[in-house]
Structures are given as structure tokens and as C-alpha cells.
């Protein structure tokens, strides 16, 4: 579960301007935090198929946002991927 403080910190770190939660970089960062949280939950609860489905949907949403960002601003995409440690 993501706490309010953790969410606010992530928004502050990746937002282009204060309170900006709509930009693709911020959305990808927030979704990544949720993915990490759900992945940790699924390690202990292997048969929680509802959470597994939610995880797959989040991964797909993050992938679509990253594809959009890659087309829009390749430099921002590269820095975001490095910061979030998504691609190897």
C-alpha cells in the first residue's frame, strides 16, 4: 500500500511544476510505485488472482504511457527509465 507521504514525495520528485500529477513522467512513477507494492504482496499471496490481474493492467498502462513519452520526448523517456531502473 502506498502511503500519502510516499505518494506526495514521488509527485514532488517527478512533477514538472508543483502539484503536477498529470504529466506522463509523474504518472509512470506513481504506477511504478503501485507495481512494486502489488508485486511484494503477490510474493506472499501467490493465489491472489484478483491482485495479479490488477498488476497486469498496471503494467500495461505503464507500458502505454512509456510508449507515449518515448514518441513525445525521447530524452525525458531515457532519463525516466534510468531513474526508475525499468530497462536493463
DAHUMO-V364324 format. One record per helix or strand of 3 or more residues. SS is the DSSP state (2 for helix, 1 for strand). FROM is the first residue (numbers start at 1). TO is the last residue. If there is no record, write none. Layout:
# DAHUMO-V364324
SS FROM TO
SS FROM TO
This chain:
# DAHUMO-V364324
2 4 14
2 24 44
2 49 72
2 74 84
